[in-house]
Amino acid sequence: MKGLEHAIAGTALHVVGPHDDLDEIKETAMEDMKSVLNRIDKSGEGVCVQASTLGSLEALLEFLKTPVVNIPVSGISIGPVHKKDVMKASVMLEKKKEFATILAFDVKVTPEAREMADDL
């Protein structure tokens, strides 16, 4: 199928038929992501979380918001940790050092990202 390389791991796959309402299906497809995005701290302070799939990301976010843990999340991503992710997390060094962290689950870290993190 064309375009699957852009699909987010763990999300539902919707097949659009000739009589389906494309806008309605787009809205349904975005519901999973909206629920995840609503868990991001709007103040911009918090750790960054990366996971291999949407389900893993949701589980991590649920754990981090429990009263025992209570760690705010300022950014999320699915897939490998890239240099840009390290740059985004490093912004917290100036705000709150304890949040200058990427919590990564089941993802690879690119050599460029590792090198940049080591230099910080």
C-alpha positions in Angstrom: 0.0 0.0 0.0 1.3 3.4 -0.9 2.2 5.8 1.9 2.5 3.3 4.8 6.0 4.4 5.4 4.5 7.5 7.1 2.2 5.5 9.4 2.7 5.8 13.1 3.5 2.4 14.6 0.7 1.2 16.8 -2.1 3.3 15.3 -5.1 1.9 13.5 -5.1 1.4 9.8 -8.2 2.8 8.0 -9.1 1.8 4.5 -11.1 4.5 2.6 -13.7 3.2 0.3 -15.2 5.1 -2.7 -18.4 6.0 -0.7 -16.7 6.9 2.7 -16.4 10.4 4.1 -12.7 11.1 4.0 -12.9 13.9 6.6 -14.7 11.7 9.0 -12.1 9.0 8.7 -9.3 11.5 9.2 -11.0 12.7 12.4 -11.3 9.1 13.7 -7.6 8.5 12.8 -6.5 11.5 14.8 -8.4 10.6 18.0 -5.5 8.4 19.3 -3.0 11.1 18.7 -5.2 13.8 20.3 -5.5 11.8 23.5 -1.7 11.5 23.7 -1.1 15.1 22.8 -3.4 16.3 25.6 -1.0 14.8 28.1 1.8 17.2 27.2 2.5 20.0 29.8 1.5 23.2 28.1 4.0 25.2 30.2 6.8 23.7 28.2 8.5 22.3 31.3 9.1 18.6 31.5 10.9 15.6 30.1 10.8 14.4 26.6 9.4 10.9 26.0 10.1 8.7 22.9 8.8 5.2 22.2 8.7 2.7 19.4 4.9 2.6 19.1 1.9 4.7 20.1 0.8 2.0 22.7 4.2 2.2 24.4 4.1 5.9 24.4 0.6 5.9 26.0 1.8 3.5 28.7 4.8 5.6 29.5 2.7 8.8 29.7 0.2 7.1 32.0 2.9 6.0 34.3 4.5 9.4 34.4 1.3 11.2 35.4 0.5 8.8 38.3 0.6 10.6 41.7 3.6 8.6 42.9 5.7 9.6 39.9 4.1 12.9 38.7 6.7 13.9 36.1 5.6 16.5 33.6 6.1 15.8 29.9 7.0 18.7 27.5 7.5 16.7 24.3 6.7 13.3 22.7 7.9 11.4 19.7 7.7 7.9 18.1 10.8 6.4 16.6 14.6 6.8 17.0 16.2 9.5 19.0 17.7 12.1 16.6 20.0 15.1 17.1 17.0 17.4 17.0 15.4 15.5 19.9 18.5 16.0 22.0 18.5 19.7 21.1 14.8 20.0 22.2 15.5 18.3 25.5 18.6 20.4 26.1 16.4 23.5 26.3 15.5 22.4 29.8 19.1 22.8 30.9 18.3 26.6 31.2 14.8 26.1 32.7 14.9 23.1 35.0 17.9 20.8 34.8 16.1 17.8 36.2 13.8 17.8 33.1 16.7 17.9 30.6 16.0 14.2 29.9 14.8 12.0 27.2 13.0 8.9 28.4 13.3 6.5 25.5 11.6 3.1 25.3 12.5 0.4 22.7 14.1 3.0 20.3 17.5 3.4 18.8 19.7 6.4 19.4 21.4 7.8 16.3 25.2 8.3 16.5 24.8 12.0 16.0 22.3 12.2 18.9 24.5 10.2 21.2 27.5 12.4 20.3 25.5 15.6 21.0 24.2 14.3 24.3 27.8 13.3 25.4 28.9 16.9 24.6 26.3 18.5 26.7 
